[in-house]
């Protein structure tokens, strides 16, 4: 299960994590955000994940 993690700078999706770190010291990832282009440090923690999207994986078909 992929957990989308947000950028602390712009708040948009920066990367996906496979799970949360459950030790005393949190794991922190340094990366260049693909959305805002800045180098950021993102802790792999519950408060940094994006909320689930409403509607799930439904595909909306528009008639034209």
Phi, psi and omega per residue, in radians:
X1 nan 2.190 3.132
X2 -1.571 2.343 3.114
X3 -1.945 1.992 -3.136
X4 -1.251 2.226 -3.133
X5 -1.830 2.472 -3.082
X6 -1.725 2.685 3.097
X7 -1.345 2.313 3.121
X8 -1.232 -0.259 -3.133
X9 -1.515 -0.983 -3.052
X10 -1.781 -0.291 3.115
X11 1.457 0.016 3.139
X12 -1.621 3.005 -3.104
X13 -1.140 2.195 -3.137
X14 -1.833 -0.710 -3.137
X15 -2.904 3.039 3.087
X16 -1.936 2.474 3.080
X17 -2.004 2.697 -3.139
X18 -1.551 -0.305 3.134
X19 -3.098 3.097 -3.135
X20 -1.730 2.610 3.122
X21 -1.402 2.312 -3.050
X22 -2.042 0.594 3.124
X23 -1.911 3.128 -3.138
X24 -1.164 -0.717 3.133
X25 -1.672 2.111 3.137
X26 -1.263 2.556 3.070
X27 -1.438 2.369 -3.121
X28 -2.175 2.244 -3.117
X29 -1.783 2.286 3.031
X30 -1.802 2.227 -3.122
X31 -2.752 2.897 3.053
X32 -1.608 2.102 -3.105
X33 -1.125 2.251 3.130
X34 -1.246 -0.267 -3.115
X35 -1.553 -0.923 -3.067
X36 -1.762 -0.244 3.073
X37 1.385 0.164 3.127
X38 -1.728 2.665 3.045
X39 -1.406 2.202 -3.080
X40 -2.333 2.782 3.023
X41 -1.967 2.101 -3.080
X42 -2.024 2.059 3.060
X43 -1.315 2.447 3.099
X44 -1.444 1.477 -3.082
X45 -2.471 2.793 -3.088
X46 -0.997 -0.682 -3.062
X47 -1.259 -0.179 -3.132
X48 -1.745 0.030 -3.137
X49 -1.526 2.681 3.112
X50 -1.377 2.600 3.080
X51 -1.215 2.728 3.128
X52 -1.187 2.532 -3.135
X53 -1.362 2.520 3.065
X54 -1.352 2.490 3.102
X55 1.703 -0.241 3.100
X56 1.107 -2.390 -3.060
X57 -1.832 0.463 3.124
X58 -1.186 2.495 3.080
X59 -1.782 2.182 3.116
X60 -1.607 2.188 3.128
X61 -1.814 2.181 3.141
X62 -1.818 2.234 3.075
X63 -1.504 2.282 3.114
X64 -2.010 nan nan
